[in-house]
Amino acid sequence: MPQIILVFSSAATAEYRVAGIPAAARAAQAIAGIAEQDGIRRCSIVVDEPWVPGDALLAECRRLAPDLRLGFAIVPSDDERLTVRGETFVAALAQRHSGPGRENVLPALFDACVKDRVSLSSALLPQAAAFKLLRRASRDVLAATGKGGDGIVSRYINRPISRAISHQLLRIPAVTPFHASLGTALLGLAMAFALFLGDGTGLILGALLFQAASIFDGVDGEIARATYRTSELGATLDSVIDAFTNLAFITGVTVNVAMAGDVTSAVAGGIALVTLAAGLLLIGRHASAMGEAMNFDVIKRQLRNGRRTSRLTEFFIHLTMRDFFAAACALMIVAGFTDILLIAFAVIALGWFSVTALVLSRLKRTTRGGMTMVAAARRAEPCALAPASLAFPQSGTAIRSD
């Protein structure tokens, strides 16, 4: 398979943004992933009209397929080649939600290849059919951006809304995950401002903005996964914004009820605030010590740890997840049960902090134990660490450099 020809119906379909990335760039990235292993020397992206690729397409091709020999032409060469309908290939890739691995790319190529040697015009899809495939591909890509650990509220309420928002934002070429994270932070600031107004209207508005921030919080991750821009820095930024939004919400509600003269609820809110901050500090210190991106899912992962958990454990996990917490807070505050909410949250926060401290303590001991065993093994067999290339050859034996 020396050469692959990706045939698009028009320049418009080649540059059509499929979940934030031009369709031709998505196809090129997939080809680049198998090029070396399958002996692909070149990939050409062609359309049946004079065409100068846009800057956005060229930039994404350089980012996603930097090592692929990529050409843009009207008529392919006569070398041995595989002709592939570009729109069909992109749609087939998007249907395979596991990613652009070889096990997904090869079947997608088979689905989209033109079996017989035909003219370029004969290989083209009708414009309407091509755009329909690309619109479906965009939906499929976004559908695969969810997280396996999503809570109940996130799965059935937040995700459908955040995906609709992501779909619109991904139409804008300049939008990145950072812009979405900034949007979540701005919602958090608006929430804090409303809560500190100190009246019932501000309390309700702040609760609704907290739920809005919880929904919008999924957008940055969806954009990052759809456009292959995930990073540890982005994950840390997302977690830090979540932490400050949660703390700002509890602080704002506590100040709001205190200004209204509800001392009991204010004390409960203060206990909840201190407990939540202490737990987040423990998680942050653990991430820093392990050299990992800050992630509040560490407790959930350790409780599950690849095994079947009890219903009580799963109930506790979902009860303390941010999506459930935000939705429950909004509902209870709107219904007028702010006092019950703060007392209940103080109790739940104390339980969450206890479990967090216990899990992180066990994890720390396990990590230290593993490092101790490795160090002991190294002390016991110091010569085992010497590379074989340092061994002196016996007399008469040639030294090999391979």
C-alpha positions in Angstrom: 0.0 0.0 0.0 2.6 2.6 -1.1 0.1 5.5 -1.5 -3.4 6.4 -0.2 -5.6 8.8 -2.1 -8.2 10.4 0.1 -10.9 11.7 -2.3 -13.3 14.3 -1.0 -16.4 15.5 -2.9 -15.4 19.1 -2.7 -13.1 21.6 -0.9 -16.1 22.3 1.4 -16.3 18.8 2.6 -12.5 18.4 2.9 -12.4 21.4 5.2 -15.8 20.8 6.9 -15.2 21.0 10.7 -15.9 17.6 12.2 -16.1 18.3 16.0 -13.6 21.1 15.6 -11.1 19.5 13.2 -11.3 19.7 9.3 -12.4 16.4 8.0 -9.3 16.0 5.8 -7.0 16.5 8.9 -8.9 13.8 10.8 -8.4 11.4 7.9 -4.7 12.4 7.6 -4.1 11.8 11.4 -5.6 8.3 11.1 -3.4 7.5 8.1 -0.3 8.8 9.9 -1.0 6.4 12.7 -0.5 3.3 10.5 1.8 4.7 7.9 5.1 3.3 9.2 3.7 -0.1 10.1 1.9 -0.6 6.9 4.5 0.8 4.5 2.5 3.8 3.4 4.9 6.2 1.7 2.5 9.0 0.8 -1.0 10.2 1.3 -2.7 12.6 -1.1 -5.9 14.6 -0.4 -7.7 15.4 -3.6 -11.0 17.0 -4.7 -12.5 17.3 -8.2 -11.8 21.0 -8.6 -9.0 23.5 -8.4 -8.2 23.9 -4.7 -5.9 25.7 -2.4 -6.1 24.2 1.2 -7.1 26.7 3.9 -4.7 27.7 6.6 -6.8 26.0 9.3 -6.6 22.6 7.4 -2.8 22.9 6.9 -2.2 23.9 10.5 -4.2 20.9 11.8 -2.4 18.5 9.4 0.9 19.7 10.7 -0.2 19.3 14.3 -1.9 15.9 13.9 0.2 14.2 11.2 3.6 15.9 11.3 5.6 12.9 9.9 3.2 12.0 7.1 4.2 12.7 3.5 1.1 14.6 2.6 0.2 16.1 -0.7 -2.7 18.1 -2.1 -3.5 17.5 -5.8 -6.4 17.4 -8.3 -5.3 14.2 -10.1 -3.5 11.4 -8.3 -0.4 9.7 -9.7 -0.5 6.4 -11.5 1.5 4.6 -8.8 0.1 1.7 -6.9 -2.5 3.2 -4.6 -5.6 2.7 -2.5 -8.4 5.2 -3.4 -10.6 6.0 -0.4 -13.7 8.2 -0.1 -12.7 10.7 2.5 -16.1 11.5 3.9 -16.9 7.8 4.3 -13.6 7.1 5.9 -14.0 9.9 8.5 -17.6 8.7 9.3 -16.4 5.1 9.7 -13.6 6.2 12.0 -16.0 8.3 14.2 -18.3 5.3 14.5 -15.5 3.3 16.2 -15.3 5.1 19.5 -12.1 3.5 20.7 -9.8 6.0 18.9 -7.6 6.1 15.8 -5.7 2.9 16.5 -4.8 0.4 13.8 -7.6 -1.9 14.8 -10.0 0.9 13.9 -8.3 2.5 11.0 -7.9 -0.6 8.8 -11.6 -1.6 9.0 -12.5 2.0 8.3 -10.3 2.0 5.2 -11.9 -1.2 4.1 -15.4 0.4 4.5 -14.4 3.5 2.5 -12.1 2.2 -0.2 -13.1 2.3 -3.9 -12.9 -1.4 -4.8 -12.6 -0.9 -8.5 -10.3 1.4 -10.5 -12.6 4.1 -11.6 -12.3 7.7 -12.6 -12.0 10.4 -9.9 -15.4 11.8 -10.7 -17.0 8.3 -10.3 -15.5 7.9 -6.8 -17.1 11.1 -5.5 -20.1 11.1 -3.2 -23.0 13.4 -3.9 -22.6 16.6 -1.9 -25.8 16.1 0.1 -24.7 12.5 1.1 -21.2 13.7 1.9 -22.3 16.5 4.3 -24.8 14.1 5.9 -21.9 11.7 6.7 -19.8 14.4 8.1 -22.6 15.8 10.3 -23.1 12.3 11.7 -19.4 11.9 12.2 -19.3 15.1 14.2 -22.1 13.8 16.5 -20.3 10.4 16.9 -17.0 12.1 17.9 -18.8 14.2 20.5 -20.7 11.2 21.8 -17.4 9.5 22.5 -16.0 12.3 24.6 -17.9 11.3 27.8 -16.0 9.8 30.7 -16.7 6.3 32.0 -16.8 7.6 35.5 -19.6 10.1 34.9 -22.2 10.2 37.7 -25.9 9.7 37.2 -26.7 13.5 36.9 -23.8 14.0 34.5 -24.7 11.1 32.3 -28.4 11.9 31.9 -28.6 15.7 32.4 -25.3 17.5 32.2 -23.6 15.6 29.3 -26.4 16.1 26.8 -26.4 19.9 27.5 -22.6 20.3 27.6 -22.3 18.3 24.3 -24.8 20.7 22.6 -22.7 23.6 23.9 -19.4 21.9 22.7 -21.0 21.3 19.3 -21.6 25.0 18.8 -18.3 26.1 20.2 -16.3 23.7 18.0 -17.7 25.5 15.0 -15.4 28.4 16.0 -11.8 27.7 14.8 -10.1 29.7 17.6 -11.9 27.9 20.5 -9.6 25.7 22.7 -10.2 23.8 26.0 -8.7 26.8 27.8 -11.5 29.1 26.7 -14.1 26.6 28.0 -12.2 26.4 31.3 -12.3 30.2 31.4 -16.0 30.1 30.9 -16.5 27.7 33.9 -14.4 30.1 36.0 -16.5 33.1 35.0 -19.7 31.2 35.9 -18.1 30.5 39.3 -17.3 34.2 39.8 -20.9 35.2 38.8 -22.1 32.5 41.3 -20.0 33.9 44.1 -21.1 37.5 43.4 -24.8 36.4 43.5 -24.4 34.5 46.8 -22.6 37.4 48.5 -25.5 39.7 47.7 -27.0 38.4 51.0 -30.6 38.0 50.1 -32.9 35.1 49.0 -32.8 36.1 45.3 -29.0 36.0 45.3 -29.1 32.6 47.1 -31.3 31.1 44.4 -29.5 32.7 41.6 -26.1 31.5 43.0 -27.4 27.9 43.3 -28.6 27.9 39.7 -25.3 29.4 38.5 -23.5 26.6 40.5 -25.5 24.0 38.5 -24.7 25.9 35.3 -21.0 25.8 36.1 -21.3 22.1 36.8 -22.8 21.5 33.4 -20.3 23.8 31.6 -17.5 22.1 33.4 -17.8 19.2 31.0 -17.2 21.4 27.9 -13.4 21.8 28.2 -12.9 18.1 28.5 -15.2 17.4 25.6 -13.4 19.9 23.4 -10.0 18.6 24.5 -10.8 15.0 23.7 -12.6 15.8 20.4 -9.7 17.8 19.1 -6.8 15.8 20.6 -5.7 18.5 23.0 -5.7 16.7 26.3 -2.8 17.5 28.6 -1.9 17.2 32.3 -1.8 21.0 32.6 -5.4 21.2 31.3 -6.5 18.5 33.6 -4.9 20.3 36.6 -6.4 23.6 35.6 -9.9 22.0 35.3 -9.5 20.4 38.8 -8.3 23.7 40.4 -11.3 25.6 38.9 -13.6 22.9 40.2 -12.1 23.1 43.7 -12.3 26.9 43.9 -15.9 26.9 42.5 -17.0 24.3 45.2 -15.3 26.2 48.0 -16.7 29.5 46.7 -20.2 28.0 46.7 -20.1 26.8 50.3 -18.5 30.0 51.4 -21.1 32.1 49.6 -24.0 30.1 50.9 -22.6 30.2 54.5 -22.1 34.0 54.3 -25.6 34.4 52.8 -27.4 32.6 55.6 -25.2 34.2 58.2 -26.3 37.6 56.9 -29.9 36.5 57.1 -29.4 35.6 60.8 -29.4 31.8 60.6 -26.6 31.0 63.0 -27.1 27.2 63.1 -26.9 26.9 59.3 -23.9 29.2 59.2 -22.0 27.1 61.7 -22.9 23.9 59.7 -21.7 25.7 56.5 -18.4 26.7 58.3 -17.8 23.1 59.3 -18.5 21.9 55.8 -16.2 24.5 54.3 -13.3 23.7 56.5 -13.7 19.9 56.0 -14.0 20.2 52.3 -10.9 22.5 52.1 -8.9 20.1 54.2 -9.9 17.1 52.0 -9.0 19.0 48.8 -5.7 19.9 50.4 -4.9 16.3 51.1 -5.7 15.3 47.5 -3.6 18.1 46.1 -0.6 17.2 48.3 -0.9 13.6 47.2 -1.0 14.5 43.5 2.0 16.8 44.0 4.0 14.0 45.9 3.2 11.5 43.1 4.1 14.0 40.4 0.6 13.6 38.9 -2.0 16.0 37.6 -4.4 17.1 40.3 -7.5 14.9 40.0 -10.3 14.5 42.5 -11.2 11.1 41.0 -8.3 9.4 42.9 -10.6 8.4 45.9 -13.2 7.0 43.6 -10.7 5.0 41.6 -9.1 3.6 44.8 -12.5 2.6 46.2 -13.4 0.7 43.0 -9.8 -0.4 42.1 -11.0 -2.6 39.3 -13.3 -4.7 41.5 -17.0 -5.0 42.1 -18.0 -2.6 44.8 -21.0 -2.8 47.2 -24.1 -0.8 46.7 -23.3 1.2 49.8 -19.9 2.1 48.4 -21.4 3.1 45.0 -24.1 5.2 46.8 -21.4 7.0 48.7 -19.3 7.6 45.6 -22.3 9.1 43.7 -23.4 11.1 46.7 -20.1 12.9 46.9 -19.6 13.4 43.1 -19.7 17.0 42.0 -22.5 16.6 39.5 -24.9 15.2 42.1 -23.8 17.7 44.7 -24.4 20.7 42.4 -27.8 19.5 41.3 -28.9 18.5 44.8 -27.8 21.9 46.1 -29.7 23.8 43.4 -32.9 21.8 44.0 -32.8 22.1 47.8 -32.0 25.9 47.8 -34.8 26.6 45.2 -37.2 24.5 47.4 -36.3 26.5 50.5 -34.3 23.8 52.4 -31.0 25.6 52.6 -30.7 25.0 56.4 -31.2 21.2 55.9 -28.8 21.3 53.0 -25.9 22.8 55.0 -26.4 20.4 58.0 -26.5 17.4 55.7 -23.5 18.6 53.7 -21.5 19.1 56.9 -22.2 15.5 57.9 -21.4 14.1 54.4 -18.3 16.2 54.2 -17.0 14.9 57.5 -17.6 11.3 56.2 -15.9 12.1 52.9 -12.9 13.6 54.7 -12.5 10.5 56.9 -12.6 8.2 53.9 -10.3 10.4 51.9 -7.7 10.5 54.7 -7.9 6.8 55.2 -7.6 5.9 51.4 -4.7 8.3 50.9 -2.9 7.0 54.0 -3.2 3.4 52.7 -2.1 4.5 49.3 0.9 6.3 50.7 1.9 3.2 52.7 1.5 1.0 49.7 3.7 3.3 47.6 6.4 3.5 50.2 6.3 -0.3 50.6 6.8 -0.8 46.9 9.7 1.7 46.8 11.3 0.0 49.8 11.1 -3.4 48.0 12.7 -2.0 44.9 15.5 -0.4 46.9 16.1 -3.6 48.7 16.3 -5.6 45.5 18.8 -3.1 44.1 21.0 -3.4 47.1 20.9 -7.2 47.0 21.8 -7.4 43.3 23.9 -4.4 42.4 25.4 -6.1 39.4 22.0 -6.8 37.9 21.7 -3.1 37.0 24.9 -3.1 34.9 24.0 -3.1 31.2 25.3 -6.1 29.3 27.3 -3.8 27.0 29.6 -2.9 29.9 30.8 -6.5 30.3 34.4 -7.1 29.2 34.7 -9.6 26.3 36.7 -12.7 26.7 40.0 -13.0 24.9 39.6 -13.5 21.2 36.0 -12.4 21.2 35.1 -9.4 19.0 33.2 -6.5 20.5 29.9 -6.0 18.8 28.1 -2.7 18.6 24.6 -4.0 17.9 
